[in-house]
Structure formats: C-alpha cells, structure tokens
Amino acid sequence: METYKINDKGKAVQRYHLITQGLAIGSILFLLIPSIVPSYGLNAGEKTSQITSEGKILYVGGIGEGNYSKIQDAIADSTDGDTVYVYDDSAPYFEHVVIDKSITLFGENKTTTVINGSLLDTSVDTLCVIRDDVTIRGFRITNNQGYYYQAAVKIKGNDTLLSNCIIDENEWIGVYLIDVSFCRLEECELFDNLVAIHLVNSRNNILRNCVCHDNADAITLYQSSDDNQLIDCICSRNHFDGILIQQSSGNHLMGCVCQNGYDGISLPYAPDTTMRNNSLLNNYANFGIGSSSVSDFYCDIDTSNTINGKPMYYLIEQNNRMFDETTELGFLGLVNCQNISVKHCNFSHNFEGILLAGTTDAVIENCSFRHNDGHGMYLISCQNITIKTCVFQDSFWDGIFLFDSSNNSIQNCSYYGSVAGLNLDMSTHNTLQGLTIDHCSVGISLDSSEDNVLKDNEMFLCGLQVSGNTPAEYRNDVDSSNTVNGKPVYYYLNETNKTIPLDAGQVILTRCTGCTVSECHLSDASIGIELAYSTMNIIQDNVLTNNSIVAIDLDGSDNENNIIRDNLIQGNNYGIDVDSSNMNIFQDNVMIQNGMGFSFDACWKNTIIGNIIQDGSCGIYLVSSSDNTLTGNSIRNTSVFGLYFLSSCRNVLDFNAMINCSIMVYGYDADEFRNDVDSTNTVNGKPVYYLFGQHRITVPQDAGEVILIDSEHCTIKGLDLNKGTIGIILAYSSNNIIQGNIIKNQSMTAIDLGSAHNDYTTISGNIIQENSYGIDLEYSKNNIIRKNRIVPNGYGIFLGNTLNTIIWRNTLTKNTYGVIATKANVSKIFLNNFCQNYAYGLSVEACAVTARWNWWGAITGPDADGNGDHLHVAENGQITYAPWLRLPVLFTGMLRFLFMTEHQNPTNATSRSPSQANFVPQKTNSNHFDWFGLEIMHDEKEYVPPKTAINQYFDS
C-alpha cells in the first residue's frame, strides 16, 4: 500500500520546484511515479490531504496530461482496488455515474467537487453503486430531478462507504440504500431533499455523524431494514419525519438529535428498537410508536432519552409504579405493566400522549393531553384501565383510541378539536360515562365494538358513529341520557313500530322494523339518522343540516324496503349514503349544498324518484350497484358530476333533468356500461343520447350529452355541448367520427375515450374550450386527433396506454398542459401549434414520442429563452422534437390549414438549431395570416401537402 499527498487544490510538487531546492533524489522519485501524481502545480503554503490506494490512481478534470474529462470514463478504465480522483476545477460534472467496480471515488473538495444531475433523464439516479466494497468521499451531489424514488446516490452494493459528502436539492431521495448490508454513511450533510436518507430491506448498516436538515423527511427505514445503527446524527428543521423506522426491527439509535421539525422519532411496527441518549427538541410530535400487536412494542428505551429536556419513561413488565406532578415526563409508555397510577401530569406534542399496550389495572386521573399529533391516549389489548377527569384537546385523530381493549372505564373527561373524541375499534364491555365532547367530526366512534355502555355523555357539534360487519357488533347500551347539542340520542335495537320523539338529536336504528322518524331537526351532528339491518321504516319530513359525516346513513347490510322521502337535507358532507342495501325508496327529498347528494355502494333494486339535488360537488353516485331505477330527479349546478355510474349496470333512467352537469360512466367491460338511459333524460334541456350497440348512425344534433357504448361507424357531428360533466363518452367503440363539435365548460372532460378499445376513432375539427380535460384517450390504438382548437383547458390531450396515435394540425394554447403522453407508444405529434401552455406543451412518460415539425410558440423552438412551450420528460420518456417550425401552422377556417413549406432543408433531424428548421407560410389569396389558427379568411383554399412530405415525416 502506497500513500501520496495531494493538497487541497489537487496540485503536486513540480519538478522545477524540487530541483531549485537541490532535491535531485526527489526529482528521480518524481520521474518514477508519474502515474500517481496529479498534473498540477503546488503552492508551498497549501494544506495537504491523503489518498491511500492499493492500485493505480486515475485523475478526472484539471489540466494534467492524460486526465479524464468524465468521471464515468475513468471508472470504465479502472480495476478493483483503484482510486478515481476528481478535481474541482472542472466541476460541475453533469453525469450519470455508475460504479461497477470495487474502487475509491475521491473528490478534491466536498463543497466544490460537484456532480450535478439536473440534465439527466428523470428515471435515472445521479450516482449508482452496483458493486460491493466501494468508497466515495468528498463530493457535493445535487439536483437529481428524479420522478419516482430516484436518488442522488443509490447504493446497491454491500460494504459501501459514503463519507464527507454534501447531498442537496434532489427532487426525491438523497441517499438510497436498497437490499444492502454493512454500508457506512459518515460525516455527510443532506438538505433540501424530499428524503435525505432512505433504507429499504437493508441490514447491519451504520449512519454516523450525518446532519440532515431542511428536507421533507430526514432518515427513513422501511421493509425489514433491521439491525442498523444510527449514531450521533442530527435531524433539524425537517418538514415531516426526523427519524422514521417502519416494519423494521432491532435498530439502534444512539446519541441522535431531532429538533425543530414536525415529527422527531417515529416507530410504527418497529420491535426491538434500542434508544440511548437521544434528544428530541421542539418538534410538533417528538415521539411516536404504534402497532396492532403488543409484541411490537417491546423496545429498549431508557430515561437517557429526553424530550425537551425531560426523560422518557418506557416501562416494560413493571408493576406498582406511580407518576404524578413531581415527575418530569417527556413521554410515558406502559407495555404489559400492571397497577400503574398516573395523576396530575401533562402530556403534549408527541404522537400519543400515553401509550398503554397489554397493560391492566392502571388509573389515569386528572391529566391533561394537548396537541398530540395522533392520539391523546392509545390503548391496545388493555383491560381494567380507569381514565377519569382528564382533558383531551387538539389531538389530531382522537382523544382516546381503544383497540382490542375491554372492561375499561372512562369517566368525566372532556374532549375538544379532534377527528374523533373517542374511538373504539374491536373493543367490548367498556363504560363511557359523563363525557363532554365538543367540536370533533365524530363524538364517539364504535367500530365493530359491542356491549359497551354509554351514559350521560354530552356531544356538541358532533355525535355517534357506529359500524360493524354483523348485527351483533351494533349491540350497545346507549340510552337517551346521551345527548347531541342538548337533545337526546335515540339508539334503538330490535324495536318494532316505534315513532321517534320529535326532540331527537340523533337517531340510530339497528334491526328495527316499521319505525317512523318524522319531523325531527337533526343538525350539527356527525350523523343525523343511521339505519343498520333495518326494514320497512319510514324517514320523512325531517330537516337534516350541517352533519359532518352524513345526514342519513343506511349502513351495514340488509336495510331493505325503507322509505326516505320529503326530507330537507342541506350542507352535509354526504346527503344520503347507502351501503349494501336494497329495494328502498328515496323520493322527493330536497338536497342542497351537500358534498355528495346520494351515494350507493353494492346496492340493487332501489328507487330514486323525484329528488331535487342542487349545488354541492356531486349528485348521485353508484358503484357496483345494479337494477336501480332513477326517475324524475332534478340535479343542478353540481361542480363535479350530476350522475356517476362505476361498474354499475342494468339501471333504468328516465326523465332526469341535469342542469350544468351531466353523466359520467365507467366500467371494466362493455356489459358494465349497459344501462337503460333514454332521451327523456336531459342536460341543460337537451336530450342525453346513451347508445349501446349502434352501427352507422349519426347522433342527432340536439344532444346535450352523448354516450356511445359498443358501437361502430357512428358519427357525432355539429353538436354544441356546454356546461356539463362530460360532453362525449365512447367506450368499447371503434371506427367512429367525432367532428365539428363545440364542447365547452365540462367539469371533467370534453371528449372522454378513457375506457378500453376505442380504436380507429377520428376526432376532427372540434372546438374544445375551458374544460378540465380536453380529450382523454386511453387503452386504445390507431386513433387520429386533427384540426381541433383546444384552448384553454386544464389538460389539452391526455394519452394513456395507447398505441399509434396521430395528433396533427391542432392548436393547443393556454392549457395548463398541452399534451400528456404516458405509455403512449408510437405516438406521432406533428404540425400542431403549441403556444403559451402554462406548465408544459408536451410531457412524456414511459414511452418515446415523435414530435417533429411543430410550432412551439417561439422561433427558437421549445423552452428557448423561456418563450417557447416547455417540454417535460418523466420516467423512461423520450421526445424527438427537432426539427420544429419557426412560424405557426395556419388554418383556413376551423377545418382547413396551410402547410408550412420548407425554407431551408434540414441537415440534421435531431438538431435543435433554428437554422435547420426554418419554415415560412405560403401566402394565401387574402394575405391574411393568423399565427394561432383562430381567424383565417374562409375564402382560402386548403393546401394539401404532397404525399412525399407526409411519407418523409413518417419515415423519419
């Protein structure tokens, strides 16, 4: 092994300098080892550092004779045991570096020896190690624009050492260890990455003295990343996780600091974690641990760990302990403990204030739980826990969460500002009494939790939510001493022919028959009325407003032959939610400003008749629901859709009127679109044509919406479709023509070919304006999109999983995205005007797209000086865009265009030089040009390009 000294500037002692000092021997030695001394001069006062190499040293950058200009070239010429030394003089290096040999890659200075990934394809990593026994030192690796789990440094080789590096400003991951062991990351600084350090299925690695600041996540370990050591690392000002260990065991955290971030240390499903001397400071949620199995909570966490200077107490199998206001507590975890007393303590700013796992006979009394990011208290598999006179405020999920816990008592506590006040999941025989719950989305949630007793609980601006998979799971003792907004909760089990009192604050009917809920005001709760396994009940003439979950909920199964009619339902999250319930009637309800009007999931033979649905997001939604009848409903001004059918067939629709909205439909085969929708259904007063199995027809021009299923050789022409959800839908339909239509202001899509096998379709000469999507084309082949004006929409054209799509002679301007192509193989995009599309003119992912001879909004082509439309290439994408046009394609009217003739023959088809793509328009009879294809005189004659020009394009 030989050691050579290199100064901080990478300059070796020159021969003349040695000779002038009379060191003749030094001159001889210098001549003997020219291959290992860099070809630079040395300033006598400069500091030196050492490179140690068992093999030869190859130099990159600088001016030395024989030095490489690219890091990858030097690696290619190296062998195992060599060192590649990289000077900073030639930085930044815009390279994709792959290390496939057991070498040392040594950078001159970690601040100035820069490897920059900004010019790389977004599907590749900047530096990738695929061989064992690699050392990397002294680099700044920055600006990887990766699309999905790309990294500045990806390590796939064992025994890799990464040290003394700066890793910053990478779109996804800074350092990514995947399926490796015995690697070391030391003395690195990582900032402004999405994830600084990410381990997946990687074991027995060491992270030491790394500083991770100002990332989204700092250090994350996933999927059996076991037995790693994190030593003296600092995680500061990260937006989400400081250290996250998930589904990984046996890791050691020693002397780490997590400060001023959102989450400090999080351990979901992380058994056998050992923590010593870690400091958590000023994070919103300093510490959290979670699992659905008690065994996962067996971790070795002692009081040397602190939260804001207070020790963490994490007790395992301890008995007869007491904590009170005299004990400083940063965190309290009790695992398989017994007879623990906690009184007059404060718990805040962790994921859970107190964890109890497998613990019995504990008392938590007069404690305060505030601003915990998950749960105030988390109980799993606990029994005989008494919680009384505690305050729970502003936990995110819930004040108390009980999972698989029984025979516990919660008394006289108050809850405020969580998703749920109390959440019971698979928990039985608990007593909840004297609770006050205010301003939660759900007051008390009972999920598959039976035989609980609820008494004297007061809920304000919230209420009960009950769910289960069997009728038995709804069996709870909830009497009318429980109130919602001061009014009684009526929780009826197995009742027949009951009339609910008018003073109800909430109504829950389980296995009830023939009951009536009428003229009640059920508002500002979680759920107004809930039915489970109940039949032949009547819900009518009620007012249900501002319920945070749903106004009327038919939950569970077998809610059959109920009548819900003449109710006013306003301002709820959902109006009426129906799950696995059949043969019910929903009639003449007025539903205003609800998020969802009706929602049906796995329902059949229901009748929805004469309802008024207005404003809000969605009207009527059916998923996996068949044989239902929708008649005479009025749906107006819903912002997303009027009616939506997903995998729902054999439904009958007639006389439904939709204003400023329309129908969406989707299925996974043609039969799932098979519904009976006649032309008595209207959109903005014009008929809906929902056509199945048609051949060689022309759709009438009075259409308000067109849905064409399993049809061929049909024409949709000359329609004016405005202010709906989707203008035209095709599914499993081929050889059709969509031509000369004006489609505007659709909340979703103007022309939707998003289902499979819409092949050989021509979409021509349409004006597509101010829609969310202009044209959506997926899972189809051999389609042509031409001569359309697409301006301005959210997405102009979306291609997904298509083959051989031709897009030509269109104008796409002022859309957010002009064309998005994902797995759109053999797409040809040419002679289009792309101009002023705000994000991208063209974005391509996982396919190669030919996009020559387009106008990109600037003479100098796409992206030029910020004037041309931007191109975007995502994972495994490729765009061939040169040559391009220097002037826009000219149209004559809406359907005719003026071909751009070649002014100067291109000499290089891949060149971006404007001089090699210099085109001018032909003069027209009127000398009237419109560069955006919007306003050409109609007396012009269409110029048809010679066949040779088209063939030249396709051949290229």
Buried (B, 14 or more C-beta within 10 A) or exposed (E): EEEBEBBBBBBBBBEEBBEEEEBEEBBEEBEEEEEBBBBBBBEEEEEEBEBEBEBBBBBBBBEBEEBBEBBBBBBEEBEEBBBBBBBBBBBBBBBBBBBBBBBBBBBBBBBBBBBBBBEBBBBBBBBBBEBBBBBBBBBBBBBBBBBEBBBBBBBBBBBBBBBBBBBBBBBBBBBBBBBBBBBBBBBBBBBBBBBBBBBBBBBBBBBBBBBBBBBBBBBBBBBBBBBBBBBBBBBBBBEBBBBBBBBBBBBBBBBBBBBBBBBBBBBBBBBBBBBBBBBBBBBBBBBBBBBEEBEBBBBEBEEBBBBBEBBBBBBBEBEEBEBBEEBBBBBBBBBBBBBBBBBEBEBBBBBBBBBBBBBBBBBBBBBBBBBBBBBBBBBBBBBBBBBBBBBBBBBBBBBBBBBBBBBBBBBBBBBBBBBBBBBBBBBBBBBBBBBBBBBBBBBBBBBBBBBBBBBBBBBBBBBBBBBBEEBEBBBBEBEBBBBBBEBBBBBBBEBEEBEBEEEBBBBBBBBBBBBBBBEBBBBBBBBBBBBBBBBBBBBBEBBBBBBBBBBBBBBBBBBBBBBBBBBBBBBBBBBBBBBBBBBBBBBBBBBBBBBBBBBBBBBBEBBBBBBBBBBBBBBBBBBBBBBBBBBBBBBBBBEBBBBBBBBBBBBBBBBBBBBBBBBBBBBEBBBBBBBEBEBBBBBBEBBBBBBBEBEEBEBBEEBBBBBBBBBBBBBBBBBBBBBBBBBBBBBBBBBBBBBBBBBBBBBBBBBBBBBBBBBBBBBBBBBBBBBBBBBBBBBBBBBBBBBBBBBBBBBBBBBBBBBBBBBBBBBBBBBBBBBBBBBBBBBBBBBBBBBBBBBBBBBBBBBBBBBBBBBBBBBBBBBBEEBBBBBBBBBBBEBEBBBBBBBBBBBBBBBBBBBBEBEBEBEEEEEBBBEBBBBEBEEBEEEBBBBBBBEBBEEBEEBEBEEEEBEEBEEE
